[in-house]
Amino acid sequence: MFILGLLLLAATGTFTGLVIAGNLSGGPEYTVSVLGQDIATMNTLAVFCSGLVLALIFCAGLSAVTSAAAQRRRARPRKHATHPGGPGR
């Protein structure tokens, strides 16, 4: 499973590098605005890279939530279930 994960990471990194290299030529520019205020003017590569950063931030948050939930589960003492038939069951 570890090797499969490394292979997936390498393939994703290679694909991302190829997409960035293919978009270096420039192109149309887009104006980014929030609540009616123009924040920045970005080209296609900048929009793509900001999408990558947002995806990484989302994954970091998801990882933090998952690890915290797993740690909470390990720290909580387990209650032994009592069977209605008694301990001899």
N, C-alpha and C positions, 0 to 999 in steps of 0.2 A: 504494500500500500504506500510505503514511503517513496519508493522508486516511481510509482505512478503519479504521486503528488509532485515530485521533482520534475518529471516529464511534462506534466500539465503547466507548471510554472515556467519552464523553459519555452514551451510552445507559445504561451501567452505573451511572454516577454519578446520573443522573436516577432510575433505578429504585430505587437504594438510598435516595435522599432521600425518595421517595414511600413506601417501605415503612416507614421510620423515622417519617415524619409520620403514617402510618396507625396506628402502634402507640403513640402518645403517651398514649392514654387510660388506660393501666395495665392491670391484669388480675391473673391469679393470680401468686403468687410461688413461686419454686422455691428450695429449699435446696441449695446446692452443697456436697458433702462429698468429701474426699480421704482415703483410708485411715482412714475412720471418724470423721474430725474435720470438723465443720461450719465451712466457710470463710466463706460469705456467703449472703445471701438475695437473689436476683435476680428482677426481673420479666421479662416477655417481651422488652422492649426491651433490657434489659441483656444478656440471653442472646444476642440477635441481634447486638448490637454487639461482644460478645466473640468471636463467631464470625467477624465481619468482621476483627477484629484478628488472629485466628489465621490466617485466609486470607492477609492481607497479609504476615505474618511468614513463612509458607510460601513465598509468591511471591518475597519478598526472598531467602530462602535458595536457592531454585531458580535465581534470576537470578545469584546469586553463584557457585554451582557451575558454571553454564553459561558464564559469562564467564571463570572461572578455567580451565576445560577448553579454551576457545578460545584463551586466552592461552598456555597450555602448549603447545598444538599449533603456534602460531605461533613460539614460542621454540625449539622442538626442531629441530635441523638435520635436513634430509631426507636420507635415504640413497638414492642413485641405484640403481635396480634394474639388475643386470647380466643380460643375456639369455644363454641358453646358446649361441646361435649366434654370439656375438661382437658387436663394436661396429658391424659393417656391416649389421646387420639392420634 
